[in-house]
Amino acid sequence: MTARESIRQLADQYTQRLNIAIGDREAEMQGDDLSHYLIYRVLGISVSEGCLIDVYQNKGRFLYKYAGSFLEEATKLCFKEAFPNSGSLRINNMRGQRPRTFEIDCLEETMRSKSSGGTLLQMVITLRKSIQEFRSYTMPAINLFG
């Protein structure tokens, strides 16, 4: 399966999951406490408009969550096609306590093997070269859904 087909399939999956999440939340909202509508009324917002605000606020929250996750996974699919030997790598935080680790979502295998002994500067230089190669590979695919 090509990256384009995989991304279309991923988009279908995310669309389905998003619609389910929104539907579940809308059903749940039917039982919500509506006492906050009082402050809406005090501020000149009608009950019907307040209801729409609540619905769209909840839809927006789910939309942004799912959109971010979709874009992250789609990007990984593109990297995986451009660099078949790539994968994720967790790096311990040596500068502080939080977060304990950092994750590099997609790192080429040659870079992953160097990361255990290489300096951070070497890693950044190699990563920058990989990103430049990736950009030249993916630029024609920008109109994926066009």
Residue frames relative to the residue before (quaternion, step in Angstrom):
aa qw qx qy qz dx dy dz
M 1.0000 0.0000 0.0000 0.0000 0.00 0.00 0.00
T 0.4172 -0.7087 0.5102 0.2518 3.58 -0.90 0.92
A 0.6559 -0.4913 0.3838 0.4256 3.56 -1.28 0.28
R 0.6204 0.5510 -0.3406 0.4422 3.58 1.00 -0.80
E 0.6781 0.4756 -0.2880 0.4806 3.60 0.89 -0.91
S 0.6414 0.5263 -0.3187 0.4583 3.57 1.02 -0.82
I 0.6625 0.4959 -0.3058 0.4708 3.59 0.99 -0.81
R 0.6283 0.5169 -0.3388 0.4725 3.60 1.00 -0.73
Q 0.6496 0.5014 -0.3092 0.4807 3.58 0.99 -0.84
L 0.6369 0.5241 -0.3125 0.4712 3.58 1.01 -0.84
A 0.6384 0.5252 -0.3185 0.4638 3.59 1.00 -0.85
D 0.6395 0.5174 -0.3227 0.4682 3.58 0.99 -0.81
Q 0.6507 0.5149 -0.3116 0.4629 3.59 0.97 -0.86
Y 0.6839 0.4782 -0.2883 0.4695 3.57 0.90 -0.91
T 0.6047 0.5480 -0.3534 0.4573 3.58 1.06 -0.70
Q 0.6682 0.5041 -0.2915 0.4631 3.54 0.91 -0.95
R 0.6827 0.4807 -0.2893 0.4682 3.59 0.88 -0.94
L 0.6298 0.5302 -0.3314 0.4608 3.60 1.03 -0.77
N 0.6676 0.5019 -0.3047 0.4578 3.58 0.87 -0.91
I 0.6345 0.5144 -0.3274 0.4749 3.60 1.02 -0.75
A 0.6660 0.5058 -0.3048 0.4558 3.59 0.88 -0.95
I 0.6621 0.4902 -0.3076 0.4761 3.59 0.94 -0.86
G 0.6525 0.5205 -0.3132 0.4530 3.59 0.92 -0.86
D 0.6471 0.5122 -0.3125 0.4704 3.57 0.99 -0.87
R 0.6783 0.4890 -0.2972 0.4609 3.59 0.92 -0.89
E 0.6346 0.5217 -0.3381 0.4591 3.59 0.99 -0.76
A 0.6437 0.5038 -0.3207 0.4785 3.58 1.02 -0.77
E 0.6449 0.5229 -0.3061 0.4658 3.57 1.02 -0.84
M 0.6356 0.5528 -0.3246 0.4302 3.58 1.05 -0.78
Q 0.5450 0.6211 -0.4031 0.3933 3.60 1.15 -0.46
G 0.7400 0.3829 -0.2150 0.5095 3.58 1.17 -0.60
D 0.4234 0.7255 -0.4544 0.2965 3.59 1.27 0.06
D 0.5314 -0.5768 0.5175 0.3422 3.52 -1.30 0.48
L 0.2257 -0.8103 0.5322 0.0961 3.58 -0.78 1.01
S 0.3102 0.7860 -0.4929 0.2075 3.59 1.19 0.33
H 0.5961 0.5720 -0.3747 0.4207 3.61 1.12 -0.48
Y 0.5204 0.6296 -0.4205 0.3949 3.61 1.21 -0.25
L 0.5388 0.6205 -0.4001 0.4057 3.59 1.19 -0.46
I 0.6836 0.4583 -0.2971 0.4841 3.59 0.90 -0.88
Y 0.5701 0.5653 -0.3807 0.4588 3.59 1.14 -0.60
R 0.6729 0.4996 -0.2946 0.4592 3.59 0.88 -0.97
V 0.6303 0.5362 -0.3330 0.4521 3.57 0.97 -0.87
L 0.7363 0.4020 -0.2151 0.5001 3.57 1.07 -0.78
G 0.6302 -0.6059 0.3097 0.3739 3.57 1.25 0.39
I 0.5223 0.6051 -0.4290 0.4208 3.58 1.21 0.37
S 0.4109 -0.7184 0.5032 0.2488 3.60 -0.75 1.03
V 0.6569 -0.5074 0.3814 0.4069 3.55 -1.27 0.38
S 0.6750 0.4895 -0.3096 0.4571 3.60 0.88 -0.89
E 0.6564 0.4903 -0.3131 0.4804 3.59 1.00 -0.77
G 0.6208 0.5427 -0.3273 0.4614 3.60 1.06 -0.75
C 0.6286 0.5296 -0.3219 0.4698 3.55 1.05 -0.81
L 0.6619 0.4995 -0.3029 0.4697 3.58 0.94 -0.89
I 0.6168 0.5418 -0.3402 0.4585 3.58 1.01 -0.80
D 0.6689 0.4982 -0.3015 0.4620 3.59 0.88 -0.92
V 0.6539 0.5116 -0.3164 0.4589 3.59 0.91 -0.92
Y 0.7176 0.4502 -0.2678 0.4590 3.60 0.76 -0.99
Q 0.5977 0.5453 -0.3664 0.4595 3.58 1.08 -0.62
N 0.6799 0.4756 -0.2897 0.4770 3.57 0.93 -0.86
K 0.6301 0.5189 -0.3350 0.4706 3.60 0.99 -0.78
G 0.6571 0.5236 -0.3032 0.4496 3.56 0.96 -0.90
R 0.6233 0.5457 -0.3345 0.4492 3.57 1.00 -0.81
F 0.6882 0.4562 -0.2774 0.4912 3.58 0.91 -0.92
L 0.6267 0.5542 -0.3421 0.4279 3.58 0.95 -0.84
Y 0.6914 0.4682 -0.2906 0.4673 3.60 0.81 -0.95
K 0.6258 0.5347 -0.3411 0.4540 3.59 1.00 -0.76
Y 0.7223 0.4367 -0.2495 0.4748 3.58 0.79 -1.02
A 0.6170 0.5440 -0.3499 0.4483 3.61 1.03 -0.70
G 0.6603 0.5088 -0.3070 0.4592 3.59 0.92 -0.87
S 0.6705 0.4908 -0.2934 0.4728 3.57 0.93 -0.89
F 0.6327 0.5322 -0.3260 0.4585 3.57 1.01 -0.83
L 0.6771 0.4955 -0.2992 0.4544 3.58 0.84 -0.96
E 0.6286 0.5321 -0.3342 0.4583 3.58 1.03 -0.76
E 0.6951 0.4637 -0.2778 0.4739 3.59 0.87 -0.93
A 0.6358 0.5222 -0.3324 0.4611 3.60 1.00 -0.78
T 0.6331 0.5271 -0.3249 0.4646 3.58 1.02 -0.79
K 0.6460 0.5146 -0.3185 0.4654 3.57 0.97 -0.83
L 0.6277 0.5298 -0.3367 0.4603 3.59 1.02 -0.75
C 0.6506 0.5087 -0.3132 0.4689 3.59 0.98 -0.83
F 0.6499 0.5005 -0.3173 0.4759 3.56 0.94 -0.87
K 0.6515 0.5293 -0.3200 0.4393 3.57 0.93 -0.88
E 0.6567 0.4845 -0.3188 0.4820 3.60 1.04 -0.70
A 0.6827 0.4779 -0.2878 0.4719 3.58 0.97 -0.84
F 0.7894 0.1286 -0.0344 0.5993 3.56 1.07 -0.81
P 0.2191 -0.8410 0.4793 0.1227 3.62 0.25 1.27
N 0.7157 0.4343 -0.2595 0.4815 3.62 1.10 -0.55
S 0.4651 0.6876 -0.4414 0.3407 3.57 1.20 0.40
G 0.0603 0.7872 -0.6127 0.0344 3.54 -1.32 0.28
S 0.6510 -0.5101 0.3924 0.4024 3.56 -1.33 -0.05
L 0.0692 -0.7806 0.6196 0.0440 3.54 -1.24 0.47
R 0.2161 -0.7504 0.6115 0.1275 3.58 -0.94 0.92
I 0.1266 -0.7813 0.6102 0.0349 3.55 -0.96 0.97
N 0.4489 -0.6852 0.5047 0.2725 3.57 -0.88 0.94
N 0.4230 -0.6774 0.5449 0.2555 3.54 -1.10 0.80
M 0.1504 -0.8199 0.5505 0.0452 3.55 -0.42 1.24
R 0.6586 0.5419 -0.2945 0.4311 3.61 1.27 -0.19
G 0.8137 0.0192 0.0196 0.5806 3.59 1.16 -0.40
Q 0.6235 -0.5667 0.3951 0.3662 3.54 -1.30 -0.10
R 0.7918 0.1985 -0.1103 0.5671 3.60 1.10 -0.55
P 0.5289 -0.3155 -0.7773 0.1285 1.49 -1.55 1.89
R 0.6190 -0.5621 0.3922 0.3835 3.57 -1.18 0.46
T 0.8002 0.0694 -0.0156 0.5956 3.54 1.06 -0.80
F 0.2743 -0.6924 0.6356 0.2033 3.49 -1.37 0.34
E 0.2134 -0.7715 0.5816 0.1449 3.56 -1.07 0.65
I 0.2039 -0.7035 0.6680 0.1312 3.49 -1.03 0.93
D 0.4139 -0.7661 0.4366 0.2261 3.55 -0.44 1.25
C 0.8166 0.0070 0.0389 0.5759 3.56 0.92 -0.80
L 0.0813 0.7895 -0.5963 0.1202 3.52 -0.57 1.20
E 0.4846 -0.6739 0.4764 0.2899 3.56 -0.87 0.97
E 0.6375 -0.5778 0.3540 0.3666 3.60 -1.04 0.81
T 0.6443 0.5111 -0.3444 0.4528 3.62 0.91 -0.81
M 0.6532 0.5009 -0.3004 0.4818 3.54 1.08 -0.72
R 0.6379 0.5336 -0.3300 0.4466 3.59 0.98 -0.83
S 0.6749 0.4808 -0.3065 0.4685 3.60 0.94 -0.78
K 0.6561 0.5013 -0.3078 0.4728 3.60 1.12 -0.62
S 0.5821 0.6492 -0.3706 0.3198 3.58 1.10 -0.66
S 0.6242 0.5537 -0.3638 0.4140 3.59 1.05 -0.58
G 0.8049 0.2488 -0.1400 0.5202 3.60 1.01 -0.71
G 0.5966 0.6076 -0.3554 0.3855 3.57 1.21 -0.37
T 0.5199 -0.6110 0.4895 0.3418 3.52 -1.25 0.39
L 0.6564 -0.5026 0.3824 0.4127 3.54 -1.25 0.34
L 0.6260 0.5394 -0.3386 0.4500 3.60 1.00 -0.77
Q 0.6470 0.5041 -0.3218 0.4730 3.61 0.94 -0.83
M 0.6426 0.5243 -0.3189 0.4587 3.56 1.00 -0.84
V 0.6642 0.5052 -0.3065 0.4579 3.60 0.91 -0.91
I 0.6439 0.5171 -0.3243 0.4613 3.60 0.95 -0.85
T 0.6752 0.4775 -0.2958 0.4781 3.59 0.88 -0.90
L 0.6430 0.5187 -0.3200 0.4638 3.58 0.98 -0.83
R 0.6395 0.5260 -0.3280 0.4547 3.59 0.97 -0.81
K 0.6398 0.5107 -0.3206 0.4765 3.60 0.98 -0.82
S 0.6451 0.5212 -0.3196 0.4582 3.58 0.98 -0.84
I 0.6490 0.5129 -0.3168 0.4640 3.60 0.97 -0.84
Q 0.6402 0.5146 -0.3316 0.4641 3.59 0.97 -0.80
E 0.6408 0.5030 -0.3231 0.4817 3.60 0.98 -0.81
F 0.6505 0.5244 -0.3159 0.4495 3.57 0.94 -0.90
R 0.6449 0.5234 -0.3287 0.4496 3.60 0.91 -0.85
S 0.6724 0.4831 -0.3118 0.4661 3.59 0.89 -0.85
Y 0.6469 0.5219 -0.3128 0.4597 3.58 1.13 -0.62
T 0.7834 0.3896 -0.1821 0.4486 3.59 0.88 -0.95
M 0.4738 0.7006 -0.4503 0.2863 3.63 1.10 -0.38
P 0.6639 0.4907 -0.3430 0.4480 3.68 0.88 -0.69
A 0.6796 0.5074 -0.2915 0.4423 3.62 1.15 -0.48
I 0.3459 0.7659 -0.4891 0.2334 3.62 1.22 0.14
N 0.7230 0.4141 -0.2436 0.4964 3.61 0.99 -0.75
L 0.0789 0.8612 -0.4960 0.0787 3.56 1.08 0.82
F 0.7971 0.2623 -0.1336 0.5272 3.57 0.89 -0.90
G 0.4672 0.7037 -0.4222 0.3291 3.56 1.27 0.25
